[in-house]
Structures are given as C-alpha cells and as structure tokens.
Amino acid sequence: MQISDLRARIDAIDSDILRLLNHRAELVLDVGRLKAEQNLDFHVPQREEEIYTRLTAENGGPFPSHAVRPVFREIISACLSLEHPLRV
C-alpha cells in the first residue's frame, strides 16, 4: 500500500468523523430544546465527566487514552455552544 492510499483512507475517515459530529450536534440541538421546555440547566458537569470516563474506559488504542478527554472536551464545548450561547 502506498502513502497516497493510506492518506485517502484517512481522508475518508475524517469525512466520516465530520458526518458523525454533525449527527451528534443535531441530537444536542434536540436535547437543548427539551431542556428549554423543561427549564433544565443546559450544562451538566456530571454528565460531561461520565462521558469522559466511559470513553476512556472504552478506548482500546492505539489512540492514546490521555488524549480522549481533551478531544471530547472540544467536541462537547462546541456542541454546548449550540444548546446555549457560551458566556465567558
């Protein structure tokens, strides 16, 4: 297999990841609407921690376990901004 073949496979995976991120974002928007209707807090730190813990435990590598949290922190942060405007 050539480097160009491997890179093409990586590009296809990146496109899949983007598609899945957008699907996740659609679900987050649905959750945000339900939270607004039910007057619930939009950010639940305990839920976020559960996600990190579950994904780190599920990780079988070779993606480094120590990188799971920062990658998903960015994903969660971006999705939270869809649910509710972030304030600094």
N, C-alpha and C positions, 0 to 999 in steps of 0.2 A: 504494500500500500504506500502511496506517495503522500507527501506532506499536504499537497493540494486536496487530495481525497479526504484526509483527516480534517482539514480545515473546513471543507464543505460539510462534513458531518457535524462539526462544531457549530457552524452557521445554522444548520437545520435545528439543532438542539436549542440554540439561542432563540430562534423563532418560536419554538415550542414553549420555552420558558416565558417569553413575552405574551403568547396567547394565554397561557395559564395565569399569568399575573393579571391580565385584563379580566379573565373569568373571576378571579379572586376579588378584584375591585368591584365587579358587578354585584357579587354577593355581599360585599361590605356595604355597598350603597343600600341594598335591601335591609341589612341589619340596621343601618343608620336610620332608615325610615321607620322601622319598628321601634327603635329606641326613642325616637322623637315622639311617636304616637303614644308610647307608654311612659314618657317623661323619665327615661332612664339615663344614667351617666353614659356619655359617649365613650369615655376611656376607662377601661377596667384593667389596672395594672396586674391584678392576679391572673386574668385571662392571658395577658401577654406573657407572663412568666410561665404559665402552663404550656404555651406554645413552644417557647424556647426549650423547656425541659423535655417535652415529648419529642421534638425534632432532634435534639442532641442525642437522646436515648435511641432513636430510630436509626441514626446515622451509622452506616456500616463502612464508610470510607470508600474510596480514598480521599474524598473531600474532608478536610480537617475539621474535627468536632469543635475546636476553638473558634472556627470561622462561622459556624452556624448562627450563633447569636447576633453578631454584627450584620450579617447579610439579612437575616429576618427582621432585625431592628429597623433597617432601612425600608424593607417591604411593608412592615406594619405601620411605620411612620407615614409613608406615602399613602397608604390606604386610610389611615385615620384622618388625613387631611381631606379626603373625600367625604367622610362622615360628618366632619365638623371642622370649620376653619381653625387652624392652629394659631395659638397665641404665645408670644414669647414674653 
